Amino acid sequence: MNISTATVTSKGQVTIPAAVRNALSVGPGDRIQFIEVAPGRFEMLVASNDVKALKGMIKADHHVSIEEMNEAIANRGNES
């Protein structure tokens, strides 16, 4: 287990140690989420990914045109 420490500044800022940044592949402009998993215990997750990483996640067996999408939205709105 590797342990890294950081100090909180008077403005509440923390510099993430280089070893942690490297392990998480975090760089300037990336967003980090802090999730409370137990009282007083948080997990830190990288919240920003390159949009290219999403390619191929959803497999479509057919393509839908913008017109078909708009029609489906309009029909759904008329159901109320």
N, C-alpha and C positions, 0 to 999 in steps of 0.2 A: 504494500500500500504506500503510495506517495502522498505526502502531506505538503501543501503549499499554503503560505499565509500571506495576508495583505493587511494594510492599515487603512482605516476609514479616515478621510480628511474632515476638517471642520465643516465642509460643504456637503458631507455625506457621500463623497466620491471614493471609489476603490479602483486601484489599478490591478487588473487580473494578471497574475503571474504568467510569465512567458510559457512555462511548462503547461499550464492549464489552457492558455490560448491555443497553443500548438495542438494539444490533445483534442480540443473541440473544434479545431479549424476555424477559429474566430478571428476576424480582422476588423479594421476600421469600418464603422457604419453598420456592422452586424448588430442585430437585436438579441437580447438575452431575456429569458423569462425565468422568474423565480416562483416555484410552486411549493406551497407549504404541504409537506407530507406527514408531519406530526407537529404538535406544539413546539415551537422553537427550532424546528428542523426543516430546511428547505433544500430543494434540488434546483440546480441551475441548468437550463436547457437553451440551446441555440434556437432562436425563433425565426431566423431569416435564412433562407436557402436560395440558391440560384434557381430561377424559374426553369432553366434547362433541366434541372434534376427531376422535374415533373413529367418530362416527356416519356410516353409509353406507359404511364401508370393506369390509364383508362383505355381499354380496348373497345373500339366501336366497330360494330359489324355493318353499319351503314352510316352515311353522312346525311345530315339534315340541313336544309337551306335556312337562311335567315327568315325568309317568308314563312316556312313551315314552323319555325320557332315562334314567330309573332302570332301566327294563327293558333297555335297550341296555347299560348299565354292568353290570348283573347278569349278562346273557348273556355279555359279554366276560370277566367274572371266572370264569365256569364253564368257559371254554375251556381253562384250564390243566391 
